[in-house]
Amino acid sequence: MPEDLNWAIGGEAGDGIDSTGKIFAQALSRAGRHVFTSKDFASRIRGGYTAYKVRTSVDRVESVVDRLDILIALTERTIHENEDELHEGSVIIYDGERSTMQDVEVPGDATALEVPLKRLAEDAGGAIMLNVVALGAACEVTGFPIENLDESLEKRFGDKGEAIVENNKEAARKGQHYVQEEYGEFDYDMETTDEDYVLLNGDEAIGMGAIAAGCRFYAGYPITPATDVMEYMTGRVDQFGGKVVQAEDELSAINMALGAARAGARAMTATSGPGIDLMTETFGLVATSETPLVICDVMRSGPSTGMPTKQEQGDLNMTLYGGHGEIPRFVVAPTTVSECFWKTVEAFNLAEKYQTPVFLVSDLAMAVTEQTFSPETFDMDEVEIDRGKVVDENDIDAWLDEKGRFQAHFAAADGISPRAFPGTTDGAHMTTGLEHDELGRRTEDTDVRIEQVDKRQRKVETAREQEDFDYREFGDPDADTLVISWGSNEGALREGLTLLEEDGYDVRFLSVPYIFPRPDLSEEIEAAEDVIVVECNATGQFADVIEHDVLERVQRINKYNGVRFKADELATEIKQTLDTPAEATQ
Amino acid sequence: MSSDVRFTDFKSDKQPTWCPGCGDFGTMNGMMKALAETGNDPDNTFIVAGIGCSGKIGTYMHSYALHGVHGRALPVGIGVKMANPDLEVMVSGGDGDGYSIGAGHFIHAVRRNVDMSYVVMDNRIYGLTKGQASPTSREDFETSTSPDGPNQPPVNPKALALASGATFIAQSFSSNAQRHAEIVQQAVEHDGFGFVNVYSPCVTFNDVDTYDYFRDAIVDLDETDHDPSDRDQAKDKILESEKEYMGVLYQDEDSVPFEEREGVEGSMAEIPDGAPEGAMDLVREFY
């Protein structure tokens, strides 16, 4: 009997696979067991193979494995799809009375439990409860206390009335008793604990983090796998005086969020790759108008519409470099579901402190993975809010020019200008995506252009000084092998390290949540013999930026005042560069 | 909000770079007059503009303002108003901005009915890119990119608005200063999305839809027996493609703005120093 149990329910989309899996996952979580869930699903509403998988243990679980111990198969295909993960101790529960399941062949030495799910569900009050019959059967197989399942059923069906809840409890017991009577004792004994865990996925953690951080306006357009962020915030943010608006497209969504942010609200939009493409137009406006905005990209498989329901970390370059021209930005990528919460809080603070776009980059694997946490993991007392340089009626005078005009783009030494929310007396000012002066008025003056570009870029330097763009370290700090990763791979890598250790491999693992600005890994890389960068994409986008970081520096001549290079000017610049020590230009 | 606001308070010290004689001067003056007349001041007003000649308006006016990207001014305005309903939000753009690249946003802004005004400077041409066909250009209007005319009928923005469930549709003419200011004022005072299409002639590139043309063609609805509360009458006038009207074509007096229906109360700018009270309930939901 394995220490951790891997369980799955599979069938066709529309069979209630998700909600059934969630009921079981919640029951486990309420019984004080850790849970890590994953989903196999196709891009369709009904039909096609879909599965909800649960890995559970009394210890924390951080990843999925290639092993299934119990499989509820609502279709024959479910068995074939999971054949590789079944082993001789696996138990398969299916309804042998259904016409489509009568000739099922159970692979290998797996144990087949034919349970008349539909018939027993009808006896309990309706065929629709056949999945719950299967859950009851699974409880019997695993020795899991069915009372915990009852609580989960109450949570799921409570608002549909007591009769429905009771029928479901009865359905579960019919499944349980059937297995007891027909198949007898099983070798499992699911340990429970007194711990109370919460169970949530990455998208929910982002939404919760946003509300905790004071986000009050969210505009978005539905897209897999980012929609859960929007669905989470809908209704909930209203309780705190906020609103979610479903825009007509992503162009509108990011512009609405931008408008709300200009009006002083903490605002966010979330989308996935194709939506990020559409939003790209506005990145530069957000940056040059110096509007704080959190733009969340929950990545999926691209390019184009790609594989909308599959995992990929392919948009890194898009968030790092997307948009014409050059703009300061932050790119933050949470590495775990709980980090989705905390990095969202941080994203809002970074956005307002530095008045820039902040890209919060998550991925499908994190978005659809539900994981258990102690509630104090999300201790709301730890949430800190930093709104940056906001000025009001009392201190605005310090930021007015000699004619009494508010200098919204004042070229401060740290690159950060004062911010006056609309409605602030004497704060009226223009802001624009055109290059502008300190008052926000359009300009093509070459000196002002340079001043404003430098001012905006200085924010990044200030942030590097003030913030802690660090990594998380696991494994052996002295190991010769260095593995670096970003995003949702952390859990799988941490467990992978344990397996490597058992085989005698020592590995140092750095999980990096900051893409830009990012920690300088040069020393760590130089100290290692082998450096491996792990990411879910084909070309190694993060590996590219890390390689770039450790390359020898070239000296640079740059010009960005809006005028082309001239020959005599270049000759002078090159002479000056040659006379300057290389390290001074780094 | 001070009571002695004059329309010149909405004027910035930046001199417009519009061509001498451009219709946009009159359009802007009317907007400033309307804002002052309705008791607003620059510190509680937010102007959003798109790109093109019309988009420059935020620079020439004095208020809180954002000059955005082409066609997206309306979503920005919606975001501003949703986040702070106490602000007076006015969006301005051109016919290309509003009816071409921003056409999708236009119909959705109309049906969303957020309480703001939208003033479109319609000169039936692309001016700042030096004279190409716009969505409201006539079918046979010859330009550098349409030497034989666009060969497609012009967009009828008032019809688009009506079909999208507009609660206020008006048309104005920038050269008729008094009427134009009154019409924009009615749009500002309307509880909902106040849409005004303003004939704002381009003296440099459009030699068809000129001041003279509009002066001759335009009919003031105030001098007819038009009843703006009658949607059928409005529909008939809007679909008369050969006629140019000035005045309020349609107004739903029972209009309730989107943000009010959505229960938005006051500014979203104020947030607590830490997580809001009761935030742990958000966590407990996941038990």
Interface residues (C-beta under 8 A of the other chain):
Chain A: S29 R30 D196 Y197 V198 L199 L200 E204 M208 I211 A212 A213 G214 R216 F217 A219 R236 D238 Q239 F240 G241 G242 K243 V245 A247 E248 D249 L251 S252 A253 N255 M256 A257 L258 G259 A260 A261 R262 A263 G264 A265 R266 A267 E281 T282 L285 S289 P375 F378 M380 D381 V383 E384 I385 R387 K403 F421 P422 G423 T424 T425 D426 G427 A428 H429 M430 T431 T432 G433 L434 R441 R442
Chain B: S12 D13 K14 P42 D43 N44 T45 F46 V48 K56 G58 T59 H62 S63 Y64 A65 L66 H67 G68 V69 R72 L74 P75 V76 G77 I78 G79 V80 K81 M82 A83 N84 D86 L87 G104 H105 H108 E259 E262 G263 V264 E265 G266 S267 M268 A269 I271 P272 D273 G274 A275 P276 G278 A279 M280 L282 V283 R284 F286 Y287
